[in-house]
Amino acid sequence: MDTLPHPDTRSARDLGKLVSVHGTSAAYLQRAAIVVVMAFVFFLVTLILYNLWGDIVYLLMAAAFLILHLFTLVGWWMQKRNVVRLYENGVEFRKFNATWDEISRVEAKTDTGVRITKIGGETVTLGRSVSEIGKVARVIKAHLPA
């Protein structure tokens, strides 16, 4: 008895050969890098000022910059999960994967990104931070059944 795997447990092999991978856009990574560096520099400067003058305000500012620095680093690390993989027979993003014939609609919006809807109603939104998001939307739309 030959059964098909559940769509949520489909492996990348079922989607065919890997065609392209689209991670986080370089512009978004660059912005995060600037915030990380600047937050760390301000953290160090406010610590030095606290040591020089002993005013508690500088210690509180140093703590705030340290928190900003840490949150930005965590966000940067979490962005590594935002990878869209296009295969010859489908698309994969995080836990979402679908073959071309399972996709019912693709909407590209400038403010939110690209929303992919499966025939069963399951949706996923690819954020604007994905590299070459317009190209990804065009490729998916080109494979939709007519």
FENLIN-V814916 format. One line per field, one symbol per residue. psi: psi as a letter, one per 20 degrees, with the letter a starting at -180 (. if undefined). burial: # if it has 24 or more other ideal C-beta (glycine too) atoms within 12 Angstrom, else .. A space follows every 50 residues. Layout:
psi = ???
burial = ???
//
This chain:
psi = ooqqqqhijprhhhiappgqpobpqhghhgghgggggghgghggghgghg hgijphhhghhggghggggghggghghhihimpppprhjaqpodipqqrh iiphqppoqhhhbpppprhiipqqporiipplhggggggghhiqq.
burial = ..............#...#..####..#...#...#..#..##..#.... ...........#..#..##..#..##..#..######.#####..##### .##..#.#....####.#.....########.#..##.##..##..
//
